Amino acid sequence: MSPSGCEAAIKKDAIVKDPGVDRGIENIIRNYLCVTAGERVALLHWKAPELVALFEEALVRNGATVARVDLASRASVPPGSGAGVAEKLRGCTASMLLAAQEFPMALSYATREAVRAAKTRHLHLAGLDLRVLAQSARAEPSRLELIGARVVDAVLAAGAISVVSDNGTSLEVRCAKSFPLVIGTGRPSAGGAENIPAGFVYWHPSDVRGTFIADRGLALSGLRIATRRAPVTLVIEASRVREYDCTDAETCAKIDEYFTSHANASRVGTVVFPTNYLVRSEIGVHAQDELSPGLNINLGFSHSPVTRAPWDAPVQARLLARKLSVRAGDRALVDNGRHADALVESVDPFR
């Protein structure tokens, strides 16, 4: 084995032995999925054998009966078919999906449809690795609820938030009482699905205007684009992208393709304020990195049944920026990419 290979093996072994991994898994099972002794849990999996073994062992340790469901043979099914999963969920009151990063979108939708029909409490864990389990997955839902409530109170009191950065972001996001601010803590209800890691507040804004510099990345209906070397500058007026600029021709082509994919593709569907107090720096895992403190702008899909947005779209673009500062009136919520002390007071164990 080469020296670099040895170092990678040693590093991986160190991560496996990190006691935080076990704490993260226990937190997911006990505090997010709320598994009880004697409960039958469906363990759906896609190219994640190491995680399957860890979670199955933990579920059994907590007194659950586990039904494994390998989704690899169901990858070519059309959306709406239930991916042949529905029958596997019979008798289960809870379910989990463990999947590699490239988990097919059609299969994801089909799995969620099967979960709704079976009325299981479902957690979606796609694209995770052991670092996430030892970090953001250890966040306690009750603490995420408390931080989320503080965000909601501040935003509703101010009626708007301002978002700025040293790189040029200068945005005003307004809210209205007709569009609720939703706190996501990762705890699913029967027939509902939540993603892990969790922790955010989201809503459909009544108005967004200004400039947003997407210098951390874009996700265009599943396609992820790094933008740190070639940031995308977007000018937003009346909650719609009016123009954008980027020096990378390939990125421009992808953005143009996205904007022409639907009449509402360029409209702001939701804004997302991450609240996971254990996310401190980017680690190269999208599921965790997108929970970095700040504000994410989502174009297109508005999740209208929950946000009460008057329109929706079957496409979505997520816009991510670095080192944002967010204020609600005179209250600081995020300072230069870090949750404000007052927001996480008595909640963040590292403060």
N, C-alpha and C positions, 0 to 999 in steps of 0.2 A: 504494500500500500504506500502511496506517495505521502510525503509530509503533510500536504494540504488535505489529503484524504484522511489521514490520522487525526488532524485537528478537527475536521468535520465530524468524525465519529466520536471524538471525545466531547465535543460541544453538544452533539445530539444526546449522548449518554447523560451529560450533566443536566440537560433539560428534562429528560425522562425522570431523573431522580429528584427534580425540583419538587418539594412538597406542595408548592403552590398549584401544581397540576392536579393533584388529588383534591385539594381544597376547591379548585374551580369546578371539577366534576361533581363533587358532593353538593356544592352550591347550586349547580344547575338542576340536579335531581331533586334535592330537598326543597329549595326555596323558589325556583322558577317553575319546574314541572309539578312540584308538590306531590311526589309519589308517596303512596302509603303502602304499608305491608299488605301483601296479598293481592295487590293490583297487578293487572296484566298490561304490560307495556310493549308496544310494537317498536322494534328497533330497525328502521329503514336505513339502508346504507348503499353508498355508491363510491367505490374505489377509496375506501377509508378503513382498511383492515385494522390498523393500529388503534384508531379511535374506537372502533367497534368493540374490540377486546377490552379496552379500558372502561367503557361505559357499561358493557354487559356485566362485567365483574362488579361494578359499583351498584348497578340496579339490583342484582342478586343480593348483594350485601345489605341493601335497604329493604329486602323482603319482597321484591317484585318478581313476577314471572315474566320472562322475556320471550317475545316472538320475533325472531330475526326475519327480515324481508330484504333480499338482495334485489336491488332495482336495476342491476346491470343488464339483465335479460329483457328489460321493459323499456329500453331507451328509444325505440322507434315507434312508439305509440302516438296517435294523434291527441291533441289537447281535448279534454272532455271525456276521455275514455276511462279515466280513473287509474290509468296505467296498470290495471289488473291488481291494484293494491287494495281495493275496497274489501274483497273477501278476506284478505290477510288481517284486516283491522277488526274483524268481528270478534267480539268478546274483549276487546281492548278499550280501556278508558283513557289511555294516554299514549302518545307516540312521539318519536324523535327521528329526525332525518340527519344522518351524518354523511357528508358528501365532500368530494374533492372540489377544487375551485371551478373546474370546467363542467359542473353539473348542468345538463341540458335544460334550457328554460321551459320547453314544452313539458318535460317530465316534472319539473318543479310545479307548474300550474296544475298538472293532472294529479299530482300527489296532494296538493292543497285541496282540490275538489273532493278527493276521496276522504280526506280528513274531515271536511265539512259534513259530508254525508254520514260518516261514521260517528260524528260528534265526539271525537277524541280531543283531548288537550294536546296541542302539538307544538313542538319546538323545532325550528329549522336551523341546523348548524352546518352551513356550507362554506367551504374554503378556509376552515380553521386549522390551526396547528397547535402544538403543545404550548407555545408561548402565549397564545390567546387564552388558553385554559388557565394558565398561571397568572395572567394579568387581568384583562377586562372582564372575563367570565366570572371572576371572583367578586364583582360588584354586587352588593346586596340589593334586591328589589325594593326593600323598604327605604333604603337611602336614596335610590334613584327616584322613588316617589316623592320624597321630601324635597330633593333638589328641583324636580319637575314642578312641584307646587310653588316653589319660590320663583321660578321662572315665569310661570303663568300669572302669579300675582303681580309681578313687576311689569310684565308686558301689558296686562289688562289695565293697570293703573295709569301707565303712560300712553297707551293707545297706539304706540309705535316703537320701533327700535331703530337705532342707527348702527351701521356696520362700516368700519373703516380699516384701512391697513396702510402701512408705510409704502407698499407697492402700488397704491393707487385706487384701491377699492373705496368707494364712497356711496353708500346705499341707504335709502330709507325704506323700511318695511312697515306697513300699517296693518292693523288688525281691526276686525269688526265683531260685534257681539253675535252676529248671525253665523259666524264661522268659528266653531269651538277650537280651543287650544287643547290638543290631545297629548296626554302624558303616556309615553311608552316605557313600561318597566320590564317587559319580557315575560310576564306571567300570562299564559293563555287561558281563555275560557273554553268551555266545552264546544267543540266545533270550530274553534279559533286557532290561528297559527301566529307564533311570534318568532322573531329572529334572535339568535344569540351570537355575539354579544349584544347587549341591549343598553338602553339608556338614552332617551331623547324626548323632546317636545316638538310636535309638528302641527302646522295649521295651514289653511288656505288663506293667504293674505288678501286683504281688500284692495291693497295697492302696493306696488313696488316700483321704485324709480331711482335711477342713478347709474353708477358704473361698478361692475363686479369684475375683478381680475381673477380668473380661474388659473392660479399658478401652482396648484397642487395636483390637479387631474380632472378628467372628464370621464363620465360613464354614459355612453350613448346606447340605450336599450341593450345593455349587456356588454358592449364593446368598451374596454377601458383604455384610455389614452393618457399617458404621462405628459404633463405640460410645464414642468418646472423649467426646462430649457427654452421652451417657446410658449409662454403664457398666452391665454386667450382673454382679450379684453371685450367685455360685453356691455353695451349700452342698453339699459332697460327703461322703457317709458310705459306708463299705464299697465304695468305687469306683463309687458311683452318685449322680447328682445328686438330692438329696432335695427341694430347693426352690431357687428363684431369685427375684431381684427386679430390676426395671428400670423406670425412669420413662417409657419410650417405649412407648406402646400398640402401635404397629405392630411393633416389635421383639418384644414379648411374644407377639403373635399368631403371628409366624413361629416363635418358639421353641416355643410350644405345639403348632403344627402338626408341627414336627420331632419332638418328644418322643412324639407319638401315632403316628408313622409306622412304628415297629417296637418290639418288646418290649425290645430291647437299645439303643435309641437314646440312653438317658440314662446308660449305663454307660461307664466310661473304657476305651476300647479300647487306646490307646497314649499314651505321653508322648514328646515329641520335644525333645531338647536340641540346638539349633543350634550348629554348630562352625565356620561359615564366618568366618574371621578378617578378611575384607575388608568385611563388612557393618558399617557404623558408624552409620548413621542411616536413617530411613525416607525413601524417595524417591517413594512413591506407586505402586510396582510390586509387586504382591502376591507374585510369585515370589521376589523378593529380600527384601522387608520381613518375610516370615514366617521368615526366617533370622536375624532380630535376636537377639542374645544373651538367653537366659532359658530358659523352659520353656513349651512349647505343650501344651495338653491336648486330646486328640482323643477325642471320644465316638463310640460306635457301632463302625464298621469297625475291626477289630483286626488285620487282616493275619495271620490265624491260621496259614497255612502257614509263615510265617517266624517269627512271635513265639511260636508254640505256645500261643496263647490257647485256652482250652477252649470258646469261643463266638465268634461273629462276627455281623456285621450288614451289610446292603447300603446303609446310610445312614451319613453321617458329619457331625459338627460339630467344627470346629476353633476352639478358644478361645485368644485371643491377649491378652497383657497387656504393659504397659509398665514399664520400669525395675525388673525383678525382680532379686532377689538369691538365689542358689542355693548351698547348701552341702551337702557330703557329709561328715558327721561334723564334724571341725574344719577341713576343707579348703574354702576358698572356690573356687567354680567361676565364679560370675558376681557382680559387685558393682554393684548399681544399674544394670543394663542394659549392663554392660561386662564382657567376659571378664576373669577374674582374671589378673594378671600371670603367676603361676606356671603357669597352664594353657596359655598361649601363648608361654611362654619359648622363645627361639630359633626360633620359628615365624612370629610376626607381624612383618613387616618394619618396622612403624611403632612397635614397642615398644623 
